[in-house]
Amino acid sequence: MLAKSFMFVPGDSEKKQGKSQSLGADALILCLEDAVSEANKPKAREMAAAYLREHAPENSGSKAQLWVRVNPITSAHMLKDLVAVMGEKPFGIFFPKPSHADDFKTLDNYMTALEAEHGIEVGSTKIMSVAESCIGTLNQGSFANASQRLSGLTWGAEDMSADLGAFTNVDEDGAYFLVHKMNRANCLVVTAAGGMQAVDGICSDFRNLDKLREECKRSRMEGFTGKIAIHPAQVAIINECFTPSTDEIAYAQRVIAAFAEADGAGTIGLDGRMLDKPHLTQAQKLLQLAKV
C-alpha cells in the first residue's frame, strides 16, 4: 500500500515522538541525520530503537509505516545507525545523499547481513531515498535499478543549494530555480522507470497551507503519489489531496471493468471516449493509491 504523507520526526525528541502517532501520517520517518546534533547521535539511535519496539504493529496496532533516516554513507554514523535499528524491524530505511548506484548496493549488503543476524526475512526492509546533491542528481538515472529494496524516491532543494554554493533555492516570486525543477522532474521520471513511488519534496513555507494545497494538487496531476511533511499541520492536507475522490474511484473501476469485458481488445470506448492501455494503467494506479 502506498503512503501519501511522510512525516519527519527528530530521533532525539521525546516530545515530538510522543505526539507522532496522533498526527495521522501514513509514514513516520525517525530522523537520525540533520535533525540531530553530532553530540546527540548515540542518544537518538537508542530512542529510535525504543520507538520501533514500542510501536511495532504487532505490539501497538500502529498503522503508520515506520522508517528511519540514517546518516549518509560517507559519514561515520550510518553503519552504527543500521546496527542500532535494524533488529527492531523498521518498515524501511530512508537513505540520504546517495551519490551513485553503488551506494545503494552497499546499503543493501549491510541490511541483508543485519536481517540475517536478527532472523528477519532477507530483503523485506525497504529503502527510500532522496536526490539532494549535485553528484546524486547527475547519477539519478542509475538509481532506478540499484536495489530491489528501493521502493520510493523524493527530491530536496536545501542540500542541493548548499552544494551549488547558492544563497537561496527560489526566485523573487518564491518559485524554485530551474536546477531544482530539473531535479524534481528527474525524480518523477526515475521512479516511473524503476517502478517506485514518486514522493514530492517539502513545502518549506509550512505556515502557508494554501500554498501546500496547490503544490499537492499539481504534484498529483504530474504523477507524484505522496509528499513529505515537515509540520503536523501539513499532514491532513497532504492526505486529503492525494486521496482519490469517490467519483475518481468509481470511474477507474468502470475503466478496469470495461477492459476486462473487452476480450483482450487493446482499445475500447467508454462514455464517448476511446481508451487504450495507458488509461487502464492510470486506473489501476489510482485504485492502488486509493487502497481499493
SULCOR-V32365 format. One record per residue. N is the residue number from 1. PSI is psi as a letter, one per 40 degrees, with the letter a starting at -180 (999 if undefined). Layout:
n: [N;N]
psi: [PSI;PSI]
//
This chain:
n: [1;2;3;4;5;6;7;8;9;10;11;12;13;14;15;16;17;18;19;20;21;22;23;24;25;26;27;28;29;30;31;32;33;34;35;36;37;38;39;40;41;42;43;44;45;46;47;48;49;50;51;52;53;54;55;56;57;58;59;60;61;62;63;64;65;66;67;68;69;70;71;72;73;74;75;76;77;78;79;80;81;82;83;84;85;86;87;88;89;90;91;92;93;94;95;96;97;98;99;100;101;102;103;104;105;106;107;108;109;110;111;112;113;114;115;116;117;118;119;120;121;122;123;124;125;126;127;128;129;130;131;132;133;134;135;136;137;138;139;140;141;142;143;144;145;146;147;148;149;150;151;152;153;154;155;156;157;158;159;160;161;162;163;164;165;166;167;168;169;170;171;172;173;174;175;176;177;178;179;180;181;182;183;184;185;186;187;188;189;190;191;192;193;194;195;196;197;198;199;200;201;202;203;204;205;206;207;208;209;210;211;212;213;214;215;216;217;218;219;220;221;222;223;224;225;226;227;228;229;230;231;232;233;234;235;236;237;238;239;240;241;242;243;244;245;246;247;248;249;250;251;252;253;254;255;256;257;258;259;260;261;262;263;264;265;266;267;268;269;270;271;272;273;274;275;276;277;278;279;280;281;282;283;284;285;286;287;288;289;290;291;292]
psi: [h;h;i;d;h;h;h;h;h;h;e;e;h;d;d;d;d;d;e;d;e;e;d;e;i;d;h;h;h;h;h;e;b;d;e;h;i;d;d;e;d;d;d;d;d;d;d;d;d;d;d;d;d;d;e;h;d;e;d;e;e;h;e;h;h;h;i;h;h;i;i;i;d;e;i;e;d;d;d;d;d;d;d;d;d;d;e;e;f;i;d;i;h;h;h;i;f;i;d;i;d;d;d;d;d;d;d;d;d;d;d;d;d;d;d;d;d;e;f;i;h;h;e;d;h;i;h;i;i;h;h;e;i;d;d;d;d;d;e;d;d;e;d;d;f;d;h;e;d;h;e;i;i;a;i;i;e;d;d;d;d;d;d;e;f;i;d;i;e;i;a;e;e;e;i;i;i;d;d;d;d;d;d;d;d;d;d;d;d;d;d;d;d;e;f;i;h;h;h;i;a;i;h;d;g;e;e;g;d;d;d;d;d;d;d;d;d;d;d;d;d;d;e;i;e;i;i;h;i;e;i;d;e;d;d;d;d;d;d;d;d;e;h;i;i;d;d;d;d;d;d;d;d;d;d;d;d;d;d;d;e;e;f;e;i;e;h;i;h;h;f;e;i;h;i;a;d;d;d;d;d;d;d;d;d;d;d;d;d;e;f;999]
//
